[in-house]
Amino acid sequence: AIQKDCLTVLDEQEFTRDKREELLAQILRIAVAAEVLQRTVARGDRRFEELGTAAADISVDVRDLFMIQDDHNTTFTRVWEALETREPLADLVEKRKTAIAQVEAQLVKTQSVSVQHEERRENLRVSGEEERKVHEHKDKLNRQRTEYEQKQRLQTERELMDLSEESALRQQADLKLHEVRVLKMRLAADHERTIAENKAALEQTKISAEAAIRDRRVNEDVYLRELIQQGVQESEARLAAIRETAEIIRSYVVDVFTHPERLALAIGSIIAVCAGVYVSREMAILLREQLNKRLGKPSLVRSTNRISLWGELKLWILSCCGRSKDPLEFFSDVILTPAMHTQVCRLALASRTAKLRKAPLMNVMFYGPPGTGKTMCAVRYAQASGLEYAIMSGGDVAPLEDQAVTELHKLFSWVHRSRRGVLLFIDEADAFLGARTGNMSEHLRNALTTMLYHTGTPSSQFMLVLATNRPGDLDTAVLDRIDESIEFGLPDLVEREKLVKMYYRNSLTQLLGIALKPEAKAKPRSPPVTREEDSAAGRAMTAGGEVTPAVLDAVAKKISGFSGREIAKMFVAVQTHVYATAQMDGKAPGNKGKLELTVDMLMEVVDKKVKEHCKSVEMQQHGYIYRHEESARSVVAASGRVGMPDLIIN
């Protein structure tokens, strides 16, 4: 039994020894790992600048070592617990305690090394941050110093440049002053030399003149005989030439009249020359008419601005040089309401853009009362859009009868030959573009059909502008071809004021030299007044006798309902009245400075034109009705004749 127990104890001791050796081997491995860690930390202290990228790997290694140590501790604890379950020996317990103490010391040492490593890493991070801040501060100071030095250098260079410029300017001023002094000295010397030369020449001339006078006085009879002889010779030469010419004419006349056949030949030659001149003139006229028919404008076109190839080249050169006119400047002398002006300018610019892009052009209709500027606006429209214009009248088509269709075809053929495009303006369009009714003649119907044929498709070569006072009379097919319509109404007060001042300037100031008198003090525009207030204002201004802008404003208020043409005719009548008054007063009408216009003369013509306008409106509304009115002078004369028998009877 003792032997078995000894064998068991030996087995247990052998097992314990194996476990102890295994535990020691693990402890040695842990110690080696700790030593390796210490060496790694030492090497990391020496190579801290290279730890930027390897710091994460070292941390992973340390974490792995701690995990290994934890595994060893777990294994050691498990082995220890297994050993505790058995009866250990005394020396084994002591060794185990020693091993545990060593392991704990090694763990404490390892933790100390790890803490030192963390502290060193934190110190390195703090020192690196401080060094970075120090470097940034140094860089900032260096930049500030560099900027300051650069500013100082620039300021110094600027000051040097200013000083050099001032020095150069002073030198130039001194040089100019010196040159001026030298020039003045030269001029003074030249002046003195010229004076001396003039004096010498004057003296020489005086001496020569005195010598010539003395010679004339001494040889007066000789010079007189020479002059007389020279005059006699010239008279004899003239008389000889006259006699010779008269002899030639006499001999020719005698020869002609003494020989009848020569007389007949002379008369025939004169007649032939006269006939040749007449025939040449008539043939030239006929040739010109034929060329105009074949190459010139059609007979339907009354006026056009088509220019030659040289004119177009000149316009192109001016446009390339930047001297072309602004399109909206063509409407500067056209007075319209703001809404009409905006609409017309918009359409003109749209047509100009469509022409440049070779897009189809639009057809436009101008309608409204007569004399409102439709034709003039169409011409300006064509000029602003860059097109040529051709003006025709609808009344010219009807007299052509069966030739109307042919002339219309010629017209559109002429239009298509244009290089810039054509704005075809038809005035009084309702004359042959009216509605197709039973009263329309066959020729007008054919002409209308021809016009509809040529305008059925939008074209980039021409655009149609119709002007009419009766838009309701136009044919529906014609109205269907119209893209835009603009109504030209009678001018309002503001437009009438502008028209009155413009026609006053054109008819009186430019032609007669009658300028508009300026007002003493500008007054703000007053609101619309009644007819009684207008008459009172007119009587108040009439007392002054001078035409001022206020008088023209009163005239504009008085002619309400007038068209632009009526205003122009009114100022033509004022011009005629001025001529007649000057003739009756014995003044020369051709002298602009002697003509005068008073407010009484102006208002007299204005009142007359207002009465004519009212009668015209009444005739248009109710027809002509004659009303006889006795004048005041006739009434007074009749009353005088009635009273005469009573005086005789008494």
C-alpha positions as CSV (number, residue, x, y, z in Angstrom):
1,A,0.0,0.0,0.0
2,I,2.9,2.3,0.9
3,Q,4.5,1.4,-2.4
4,K,1.3,2.3,-4.2
5,D,1.0,5.5,-2.4
6,C,4.7,6.4,-3.2
7,L,4.0,5.6,-6.8
8,T,1.0,7.8,-6.8
9,V,2.9,10.6,-5.1
10,L,5.7,10.2,-7.7
11,D,3.2,10.3,-10.4
12,E,1.6,13.4,-8.9
13,Q,5.0,15.0,-8.5
14,E,5.9,14.1,-12.0
15,F,2.6,15.6,-13.2
16,T,3.1,18.7,-11.0
17,R,6.7,19.0,-12.4
18,D,5.4,18.8,-15.9
19,K,2.8,21.4,-15.2
20,R,5.3,23.6,-13.4
21,E,7.7,23.4,-16.4
22,E,4.9,24.2,-18.7
23,L,3.9,27.1,-16.5
24,L,7.5,28.3,-16.4
25,A,7.8,28.0,-20.1
26,Q,4.7,30.2,-20.4
27,I,6.1,32.7,-17.9
28,L,9.3,32.8,-19.9
29,R,7.4,33.4,-23.1
30,I,5.5,36.2,-21.3
31,A,8.8,37.7,-20.1
32,V,10.3,37.4,-23.6
33,A,7.2,39.1,-25.0
34,A,7.5,41.9,-22.3
35,E,11.2,42.3,-23.1
36,V,10.3,42.5,-26.8
37,L,7.7,45.1,-26.0
38,Q,10.2,47.1,-24.0
39,R,12.7,47.0,-26.8
40,T,9.9,48.0,-29.2
41,V,9.0,50.9,-27.0
42,A,12.6,51.9,-26.7
43,R,13.0,51.7,-30.5
44,G,9.8,53.7,-30.8
45,D,11.2,56.4,-28.5
46,R,14.2,56.7,-30.8
47,R,12.1,56.6,-34.0
48,F,9.1,58.7,-32.9
49,E,9.1,60.8,-36.1
50,E,8.6,57.6,-38.1
51,L,5.7,56.3,-35.9
52,G,3.1,58.4,-37.8
53,T,2.0,55.5,-40.0
54,A,3.1,52.6,-37.6
55,A,1.4,53.8,-34.4
56,A,-1.8,51.9,-35.2
57,D,0.2,48.7,-35.8
58,I,2.1,49.0,-32.4
59,S,-1.2,49.6,-30.6
60,V,-2.6,46.5,-32.2
61,D,0.5,44.5,-31.2
62,V,0.2,45.8,-27.6
63,R,-3.5,44.9,-27.6
64,D,-2.6,41.4,-28.9
65,L,0.1,41.0,-26.1
66,F,-2.4,42.0,-23.5
67,M,-4.9,39.5,-25.0
68,I,-2.1,36.8,-24.9
69,Q,-1.3,37.7,-21.3
70,D,-5.0,37.5,-20.4
71,D,-5.1,34.0,-22.0
72,H,-2.0,33.0,-20.0
73,N,-3.5,34.4,-16.8
74,T,-6.7,32.4,-17.6
75,T,-4.6,29.3,-18.2
76,F,-2.5,29.9,-15.1
77,T,-5.7,30.4,-13.0
78,R,-7.2,27.2,-14.5
79,V,-4.0,25.2,-13.8
80,W,-3.8,26.7,-10.3
81,E,-7.3,25.8,-9.6
82,A,-6.5,22.3,-10.8
83,L,-3.5,22.1,-8.6
84,E,-5.5,23.4,-5.6
85,T,-7.8,20.5,-6.0
86,R,-5.0,18.2,-5.2
87,E,-2.8,18.1,-2.2
88,P,0.3,20.1,-3.1
89,L,3.6,19.7,-1.6
90,A,5.3,22.5,0.4
91,D,8.0,23.3,-2.0
92,L,5.5,23.3,-4.9
93,V,3.4,25.9,-3.0
94,E,6.4,28.0,-2.4
95,K,7.5,27.8,-6.1
96,R,3.9,28.5,-7.1
97,K,3.9,31.6,-4.9
98,T,7.2,32.7,-6.3
99,A,6.0,32.2,-9.8
100,I,2.8,34.1,-9.0
101,A,4.8,36.9,-7.5
102,Q,7.1,37.0,-10.6
103,V,4.1,37.0,-12.9
104,E,2.4,39.8,-10.9
105,A,5.7,41.8,-11.0
106,Q,6.0,41.2,-14.7
107,L,2.4,42.3,-15.1
108,V,3.0,45.5,-13.1
109,K,6.2,46.1,-15.1
110,T,4.3,45.6,-18.3
111,Q,1.5,48.0,-17.2
112,S,4.2,50.5,-16.2
113,V,5.8,50.2,-19.6
114,S,2.4,50.7,-21.3
115,V,1.6,53.7,-19.1
116,Q,5.0,55.2,-19.9
117,H,4.5,54.5,-23.6
118,E,1.1,56.3,-23.5
119,E,2.6,59.2,-21.5
120,R,5.5,59.5,-24.0
121,R,3.1,59.4,-26.9
122,E,1.0,62.1,-25.3
123,N,4.1,64.2,-24.6
124,L,5.2,63.7,-28.2
125,R,1.8,64.8,-29.4
126,V,1.8,67.9,-27.2
127,S,5.3,68.7,-28.2
128,G,4.5,68.3,-31.8
129,E,1.4,70.5,-31.5
130,E,3.5,73.1,-29.7
131,E,6.2,72.9,-32.4
132,R,3.5,73.2,-35.1
133,K,2.1,76.3,-33.4
134,V,5.7,77.7,-33.0
135,H,6.3,77.1,-36.8
136,E,2.9,78.7,-37.7
137,H,3.7,81.7,-35.5
138,K,7.2,81.9,-37.1
139,D,5.6,81.6,-40.6
140,K,3.1,84.4,-39.8
141,L,5.8,86.6,-38.5
142,N,7.9,85.9,-41.6
143,R,4.9,86.7,-43.9
144,Q,4.2,89.9,-42.0
145,R,7.8,90.9,-42.2
146,T,7.9,90.0,-45.9
147,E,4.7,92.0,-46.6
148,Y,6.1,95.0,-44.6
149,E,9.4,94.8,-46.5
150,Q,7.5,94.6,-49.8
151,K,5.3,97.6,-48.9
152,Q,8.4,99.6,-47.9
153,R,10.1,98.6,-51.1
154,L,7.1,99.5,-53.2
155,Q,6.7,102.8,-51.4
156,T,10.4,103.5,-51.9
157,E,10.2,102.7,-55.6
158,R,7.0,104.8,-56.0
159,E,8.7,107.7,-54.4
160,L,11.8,107.2,-56.6
161,M,9.5,107.1,-59.7
162,D,7.7,110.3,-58.6
163,L,11.0,112.0,-58.0
164,S,12.2,110.9,-61.5
165,E,9.0,112.0,-63.1
166,E,9.2,115.4,-61.4
167,S,12.8,115.7,-62.5
168,A,11.9,114.8,-66.1
169,L,9.0,117.2,-66.0
170,R,11.2,120.0,-64.7
171,Q,13.8,119.2,-67.4
172,Q,11.1,119.2,-70.1
173,A,9.7,122.5,-68.8
174,D,13.2,124.0,-68.7
175,L,13.9,122.7,-72.2
176,K,10.6,124.1,-73.5
177,L,11.3,127.4,-71.8
178,H,14.7,127.5,-73.4
179,E,13.2,126.7,-76.8
180,V,10.6,129.4,-76.4
181,R,13.3,131.9,-75.5
182,V,15.4,130.9,-78.5
183,L,12.3,131.0,-80.7
184,K,11.4,134.5,-79.4
185,M,14.9,135.7,-80.1
186,R,14.8,134.2,-83.6
187,L,11.4,135.8,-84.2
188,A,12.6,139.1,-83.0
189,A,15.7,138.9,-85.2
190,D,13.6,137.9,-88.2
191,H,11.2,140.7,-87.5
192,E,14.0,143.2,-87.3
193,R,15.5,141.8,-90.5
194,T,12.1,141.9,-92.2
195,I,11.6,145.5,-91.1
196,A,15.0,146.5,-92.4
197,E,14.4,144.6,-95.7
198,N,10.9,146.3,-96.1
199,K,12.4,149.7,-95.4
200,A,15.2,149.0,-98.0
201,A,12.6,147.8,-100.5
202,L,10.4,150.8,-99.8
203,E,13.2,153.1,-100.3
204,Q,14.2,151.3,-103.5
205,T,10.6,151.4,-104.8
206,K,10.3,155.1,-103.9
207,I,13.5,155.9,-105.8
208,S,12.3,153.8,-108.8
209,A,8.9,155.5,-108.7
210,E,10.4,159.0,-108.5
211,A,12.8,158.1,-111.4
212,A,9.9,156.9,-113.5
213,I,7.8,160.0,-112.7
214,R,10.7,162.2,-113.6
215,D,11.2,160.2,-116.8
216,R,7.4,160.6,-117.6
217,R,7.5,164.3,-117.0
218,V,10.6,164.8,-119.1
219,N,9.4,162.5,-122.0
220,E,5.7,163.3,-121.7
221,D,5.3,164.3,-125.4
222,V,7.0,161.1,-126.6
223,Y,4.8,158.8,-124.5
224,L,1.7,160.7,-125.7
225,R,2.6,160.2,-129.3
226,E,3.2,156.5,-128.7
227,L,-0.2,156.1,-127.1
228,I,-2.0,158.0,-129.9
229,Q,-0.2,155.9,-132.5
230,Q,-1.1,152.6,-130.7
231,G,-4.8,153.6,-130.5
232,V,-4.9,154.5,-134.2
233,Q,-3.3,151.1,-135.1
234,E,-5.8,149.2,-133.0
235,S,-8.8,151.1,-134.5
236,E,-7.6,150.4,-138.0
237,A,-7.2,146.7,-137.2
238,R,-10.8,146.5,-135.9
239,L,-12.2,148.4,-138.9
240,A,-10.3,146.1,-141.3
241,A,-11.7,143.0,-139.5
242,I,-15.2,144.4,-139.6
243,R,-14.9,145.3,-143.3
244,E,-13.6,141.8,-144.2
245,T,-16.4,140.1,-142.3
246,A,-19.0,142.2,-143.9
247,E,-17.5,141.5,-147.3
248,I,-17.6,137.8,-146.7
249,I,-21.2,137.9,-145.6
250,R,-22.2,140.2,-148.5
251,S,-20.5,137.9,-151.0
252,Y,-22.2,134.8,-149.6
253,V,-25.6,136.5,-149.6
254,V,-25.1,137.8,-153.2
255,D,-23.9,134.3,-154.3
256,V,-26.9,132.6,-152.7
257,F,-29.5,135.0,-154.1
258,T,-28.0,135.2,-157.6
259,H,-28.1,131.4,-157.8
260,P,-31.6,129.9,-157.0
261,E,-30.3,126.4,-156.7
262,R,-28.0,127.5,-153.9
263,L,-30.8,129.4,-152.2
264,A,-32.9,126.2,-152.2
265,L,-30.0,124.2,-150.9
266,A,-29.5,126.6,-148.0
267,I,-33.2,126.6,-147.1
268,G,-33.3,122.8,-147.4
269,S,-30.2,122.5,-145.1
270,I,-31.8,124.8,-142.5
271,I,-35.0,122.8,-142.6
272,A,-33.1,119.5,-142.4
273,V,-31.1,120.6,-139.4
274,C,-34.3,121.7,-137.6
275,A,-36.0,118.5,-138.5
276,G,-33.0,116.4,-137.4
277,V,-33.0,118.2,-134.0
278,Y,-36.8,117.7,-133.6
279,V,-36.6,114.0,-134.6
280,S,-33.6,113.4,-132.3
281,R,-35.4,114.9,-129.4
282,E,-38.6,112.9,-130.0
283,M,-36.7,109.7,-130.5
284,A,-34.7,110.3,-127.3
285,I,-38.0,110.9,-125.4
286,L,-39.5,107.7,-126.9
287,L,-36.4,105.7,-126.1
288,R,-36.5,107.0,-122.5
289,E,-40.1,106.0,-122.2
290,Q,-39.5,102.6,-123.5
291,L,-36.5,102.1,-121.2
292,N,-38.6,103.2,-118.3
293,K,-41.3,100.8,-119.2
294,R,-38.9,97.9,-119.5
295,L,-36.2,98.7,-116.9
296,G,-37.7,101.5,-114.8
297,K,-40.4,101.5,-112.3
298,P,-43.9,100.3,-113.2
299,S,-46.6,102.8,-114.2
300,L,-48.6,102.0,-111.1
301,V,-45.8,103.1,-108.8
302,R,-46.0,106.8,-108.0
303,S,-42.8,107.1,-106.0
304,T,-40.1,104.8,-104.8
305,N,-36.7,105.1,-103.1
306,R,-35.0,102.2,-105.0
307,I,-31.4,103.0,-105.5
308,S,-28.7,101.7,-107.8
309,L,-26.1,99.1,-107.1
310,W,-23.6,101.9,-106.4
311,G,-26.0,103.4,-103.8
312,E,-26.4,100.1,-102.1
313,L,-22.6,99.6,-102.0
314,K,-22.3,103.1,-100.4
315,L,-24.9,102.2,-97.8
316,W,-23.1,99.0,-97.0
317,I,-19.8,100.8,-96.6
318,L,-21.4,103.4,-94.2
319,S,-23.0,100.6,-92.2
320,C,-19.6,98.8,-91.9
321,C,-18.0,102.0,-90.8
322,G,-20.6,102.3,-88.0
323,R,-22.2,105.4,-89.5
324,S,-25.6,103.8,-90.2
325,K,-28.6,105.5,-88.8
326,D,-30.5,104.0,-85.8
327,P,-33.8,102.5,-87.1
328,L,-35.8,104.3,-84.4
329,E,-34.4,107.7,-85.5
330,F,-36.5,107.6,-88.7
331,F,-39.6,108.2,-86.6
332,S,-38.1,111.3,-84.9
333,D,-40.2,113.7,-87.0
334,V,-43.4,111.6,-86.9
335,I,-45.7,112.7,-84.1
336,L,-47.9,109.9,-82.8
337,T,-49.4,108.9,-79.5
338,P,-47.1,106.9,-77.2
339,A,-49.1,103.7,-77.8
340,M,-49.0,104.1,-81.6
341,H,-45.4,105.0,-81.6
342,T,-44.5,101.9,-79.5
343,Q,-46.5,99.6,-81.8
344,V,-45.1,101.1,-85.0
345,C,-41.5,100.9,-83.8
346,R,-42.1,97.3,-82.6
347,L,-43.4,96.2,-86.0
348,A,-40.6,98.0,-87.8
349,L,-37.9,96.3,-85.7
350,A,-39.7,93.0,-86.2
351,S,-39.7,93.5,-89.9
352,R,-36.0,94.4,-89.9
353,T,-35.1,91.3,-87.9
354,A,-37.3,89.1,-90.2
355,K,-35.6,90.6,-93.3
356,L,-32.1,90.0,-91.9
357,R,-33.0,86.4,-91.1
358,K,-34.8,86.0,-94.5
359,A,-38.1,85.1,-92.7
360,P,-41.5,85.9,-94.2
361,L,-42.6,89.5,-93.7
362,M,-45.9,90.5,-92.3
363,N,-48.7,92.5,-94.0
364,V,-50.0,95.6,-92.1
365,M,-53.0,97.8,-92.5
366,F,-53.2,101.5,-91.5
367,Y,-56.7,102.8,-91.1
368,G,-58.2,105.9,-89.8
369,P,-59.5,109.4,-90.8
370,P,-57.8,111.1,-93.7
371,G,-54.8,113.3,-93.0
372,T,-53.5,111.4,-90.0
373,G,-50.0,110.6,-91.4
374,K,-50.5,107.0,-92.7
375,T,-48.4,107.6,-95.8
376,M,-45.6,109.3,-94.1
377,C,-45.5,106.7,-91.3
378,A,-45.4,103.9,-94.0
379,V,-42.3,105.6,-95.6
380,R,-40.6,105.8,-92.3
381,Y,-41.6,102.3,-91.6
382,A,-39.9,101.1,-94.7
383,Q,-36.7,103.1,-94.0
384,A,-36.6,101.8,-90.4
385,S,-37.0,98.2,-91.5
386,G,-34.3,98.5,-94.2
387,L,-36.7,97.9,-97.1
388,E,-37.3,99.9,-100.2
389,Y,-40.7,101.4,-100.5
390,A,-43.1,101.8,-103.5
391,I,-46.2,103.9,-103.2
392,M,-49.2,103.3,-105.4
393,S,-52.8,104.5,-105.2
394,G,-55.8,102.2,-105.5
395,G,-57.5,104.7,-107.7
396,D,-54.9,104.2,-110.4
397,V,-56.0,100.6,-111.1
398,A,-59.6,101.2,-112.2
399,P,-58.7,103.5,-115.2
400,L,-56.4,100.8,-116.6
401,E,-59.4,98.5,-117.2
402,D,-58.2,95.4,-119.0
403,Q,-54.5,96.4,-118.6
404,A,-54.8,96.4,-114.8
405,V,-53.9,92.7,-114.5
406,T,-50.9,93.1,-116.8
407,E,-49.7,96.2,-114.8
408,L,-50.1,94.3,-111.5
409,H,-48.0,91.4,-112.8
410,K,-45.4,93.9,-113.9
411,L,-45.5,95.5,-110.5
412,F,-44.9,92.3,-108.6
413,S,-42.2,91.2,-111.1
414,W,-40.4,94.6,-110.4
415,V,-40.9,94.0,-106.7
416,H,-39.2,90.5,-106.9
417,R,-36.2,92.0,-108.7
418,S,-35.3,94.1,-105.6
419,R,-32.2,93.2,-103.7
420,R,-33.3,94.6,-100.4
421,G,-37.0,93.8,-100.4
422,V,-39.9,96.1,-100.9
423,L,-42.6,97.6,-98.8
424,L,-45.5,98.0,-101.2
425,F,-47.8,100.8,-99.8
426,I,-51.3,100.9,-101.4
427,D,-53.0,104.2,-100.5
428,E,-56.8,104.3,-100.8
429,A,-56.8,100.5,-100.9
430,D,-60.6,100.3,-100.8
431,A,-60.7,101.7,-104.3
432,F,-59.9,98.4,-105.9
433,L,-59.6,95.9,-103.0
434,G,-63.3,96.3,-101.9
435,A,-65.8,93.6,-101.3
436,R,-66.7,91.6,-104.4
437,T,-70.4,92.6,-105.0
438,G,-72.6,92.7,-108.0
439,N,-71.7,96.4,-108.7
440,M,-68.0,95.6,-109.2
441,S,-66.8,95.6,-112.7
442,E,-65.1,92.6,-114.3
443,H,-61.8,94.4,-114.7
444,L,-61.7,95.4,-111.0
445,R,-62.6,91.8,-110.0
446,N,-59.8,90.5,-112.1
447,A,-57.4,93.0,-110.6
448,L,-58.5,92.0,-107.1
449,T,-58.0,88.3,-107.9
450,T,-54.5,89.1,-109.2
451,M,-53.6,90.9,-106.0
452,L,-54.9,88.0,-103.9
453,Y,-52.9,85.6,-106.1
454,H,-49.6,87.4,-105.5
455,T,-50.2,87.9,-101.7
456,G,-51.6,84.5,-100.9
457,T,-48.3,83.2,-99.5
458,P,-46.2,85.1,-97.0
459,S,-43.0,86.3,-98.8
460,S,-39.6,87.4,-97.5
461,Q,-39.2,89.6,-100.6
462,F,-42.0,92.1,-100.0
463,M,-44.6,93.2,-97.4
464,L,-47.9,94.8,-98.0
465,V,-49.1,97.9,-96.2
466,L,-52.7,99.0,-96.9
467,A,-54.0,102.5,-96.0
468,T,-57.7,103.1,-96.1
469,N,-60.3,105.4,-94.5
470,R,-63.0,102.7,-94.8
471,P,-61.6,99.4,-93.5
472,G,-65.1,97.8,-93.5
473,D,-65.3,98.0,-97.3
474,L,-62.3,95.8,-97.9
475,D,-62.8,92.3,-99.2
476,T,-62.7,89.5,-96.6
477,A,-59.9,87.7,-98.4
478,V,-57.8,90.9,-98.2
479,L,-58.5,91.3,-94.5
480,D,-57.5,87.6,-94.0
481,R,-54.0,88.5,-95.5
482,I,-53.5,91.3,-92.9
483,D,-51.3,90.3,-89.9
484,E,-51.3,93.6,-88.0
485,S,-53.7,96.5,-88.0
486,I,-53.0,100.0,-86.6
487,E,-55.6,102.7,-86.2
488,F,-54.4,106.2,-86.9
489,G,-56.8,108.4,-85.0
490,L,-57.0,112.2,-84.7
491,P,-54.3,113.7,-82.6
492,D,-54.9,114.4,-78.9
493,L,-54.1,117.7,-77.2
494,V,-50.5,116.8,-76.5
495,E,-49.9,115.7,-80.1
496,R,-51.8,118.8,-81.4
497,E,-49.4,121.1,-79.4
498,K,-46.4,119.3,-80.9
499,L,-47.9,119.5,-84.4
500,V,-48.7,123.2,-84.1
501,K,-45.2,124.1,-82.9
502,M,-43.6,121.9,-85.6
503,Y,-45.7,123.5,-88.5
504,Y,-45.1,127.0,-87.0
505,R,-41.4,126.3,-87.2
506,N,-41.5,124.8,-90.7
507,S,-43.9,127.3,-92.3
508,L,-43.2,130.6,-90.5
509,T,-39.8,130.4,-88.7
510,Q,-37.7,128.7,-91.4
511,L,-39.5,130.2,-94.5
512,L,-40.4,133.7,-93.2
513,G,-38.0,134.3,-90.4
514,I,-40.8,134.8,-87.8
515,A,-39.4,133.3,-84.7
516,L,-41.5,132.3,-81.7
517,K,-41.3,134.8,-78.8
518,P,-40.1,133.2,-75.6
519,E,-42.3,133.4,-72.5
520,A,-41.3,135.6,-69.6
521,K,-41.8,132.7,-67.1
522,A,-42.5,129.1,-67.8
523,K,-45.9,128.0,-66.4
524,P,-46.9,124.5,-65.6
525,R,-49.4,122.8,-67.9
526,S,-52.9,123.5,-66.8
527,P,-55.7,120.9,-66.8
528,P,-58.3,120.9,-69.6
529,V,-60.5,123.9,-69.6
530,T,-64.0,124.6,-70.9
531,R,-64.8,126.5,-74.1
532,E,-65.6,129.7,-72.2
533,E,-62.3,129.6,-70.2
534,D,-60.5,128.8,-73.5
535,S,-62.0,131.9,-75.2
536,A,-61.2,134.1,-72.2
537,A,-57.6,132.8,-72.3
538,G,-57.4,133.5,-76.0
539,R,-58.7,137.1,-75.5
540,A,-56.2,137.7,-72.8
541,M,-53.3,136.5,-74.9
542,T,-54.5,138.4,-77.9
543,A,-54.0,141.6,-76.0
544,G,-50.2,141.0,-75.9
545,G,-49.8,141.0,-79.7
546,E,-46.8,138.5,-79.7
547,V,-47.0,134.8,-80.5
548,T,-45.6,132.8,-77.7
549,P,-45.7,129.1,-76.8
550,A,-48.7,129.8,-74.6
551,V,-50.6,131.2,-77.7
552,L,-49.8,128.0,-79.7
553,D,-51.0,125.9,-76.8
554,A,-54.3,127.9,-76.8
555,V,-54.5,127.3,-80.6
556,A,-54.0,123.6,-80.1
557,K,-56.8,123.5,-77.6
558,K,-59.1,125.4,-80.0
559,I,-58.6,123.1,-83.0
560,S,-59.9,120.0,-81.3
561,G,-60.8,117.4,-84.0
562,F,-58.3,118.6,-86.6
563,S,-56.1,116.1,-88.4
564,G,-52.4,116.6,-89.0
565,R,-53.1,117.7,-92.7
566,E,-55.7,120.3,-91.6
567,I,-53.1,121.7,-89.1
568,A,-50.5,121.9,-91.9
569,K,-53.1,123.6,-94.2
570,M,-54.0,126.1,-91.4
571,F,-50.4,127.2,-91.2
572,V,-50.1,127.5,-94.9
573,A,-53.1,129.8,-94.7
574,V,-51.4,131.8,-91.9
575,Q,-48.3,132.1,-94.2
576,T,-50.5,133.4,-97.0
577,H,-52.2,135.8,-94.6
578,V,-48.8,137.2,-93.6
579,Y,-47.8,137.6,-97.2
580,A,-51.0,139.4,-98.0
581,T,-50.7,141.7,-95.0
582,A,-47.1,142.6,-95.8
583,Q,-48.2,143.4,-99.5
584,M,-51.0,145.6,-98.3
585,D,-48.7,147.4,-95.9
586,G,-46.2,148.1,-98.7
587,K,-43.5,145.7,-97.4
588,A,-41.5,143.4,-99.5
589,P,-42.7,139.8,-98.9
590,G,-39.4,138.4,-100.0
591,N,-37.5,140.0,-97.1
592,K,-37.8,137.8,-94.1
593,G,-36.8,140.4,-91.6
594,K,-39.7,142.7,-92.3
595,L,-42.6,140.2,-92.0
596,E,-44.6,140.1,-88.8
597,L,-47.2,137.9,-87.3
598,T,-49.5,139.1,-84.5
599,V,-51.8,137.1,-82.3
600,D,-54.8,138.8,-84.0
601,M,-53.7,137.6,-87.4
602,L,-53.1,134.1,-86.1
603,M,-56.4,133.9,-84.3
604,E,-58.3,135.3,-87.3
605,V,-57.0,132.4,-89.5
606,V,-57.6,129.9,-86.7
607,D,-61.2,131.0,-86.2
608,K,-61.8,130.8,-89.9
609,K,-60.4,127.3,-90.2
610,V,-62.4,126.2,-87.1
611,K,-65.6,127.4,-88.8
612,E,-64.6,125.6,-92.1
613,H,-63.9,122.4,-90.1
614,C,-67.3,122.6,-88.4
615,K,-69.1,123.1,-91.7
616,S,-67.2,120.2,-93.2
617,V,-68.2,117.9,-90.4
618,E,-71.8,119.0,-90.6
619,M,-71.9,118.4,-94.4
620,Q,-70.5,114.9,-93.9
621,Q,-73.1,114.1,-91.3
622,H,-76.2,115.9,-92.7
623,G,-75.3,116.9,-96.3
624,Y,-75.0,120.4,-97.7
625,I,-77.8,122.7,-96.6
626,Y,-77.5,126.4,-97.6
627,R,-78.3,129.0,-95.0
628,H,-78.3,132.6,-96.0
629,E,-77.1,135.0,-93.3
630,E,-77.2,138.8,-93.7
631,S,-74.0,140.5,-92.7
632,A,-74.0,143.3,-90.1
633,R,-73.1,145.9,-92.8
634,S,-76.0,144.9,-95.0
635,V,-78.4,145.2,-92.1
636,V,-77.2,148.7,-91.2
637,A,-77.4,149.8,-94.9
638,A,-80.9,148.4,-95.2
639,S,-82.0,150.2,-92.0
640,G,-80.6,153.4,-93.3
641,R,-82.5,153.1,-96.6
642,V,-85.8,152.5,-94.7
643,G,-85.4,155.6,-92.6
644,M,-84.7,158.0,-95.6
645,P,-88.4,158.4,-96.9
646,D,-89.6,159.3,-93.4
647,L,-87.1,162.1,-93.3
648,I,-88.2,163.3,-96.7
649,I,-91.9,163.2,-95.8
650,N,-91.3,165.2,-92.7
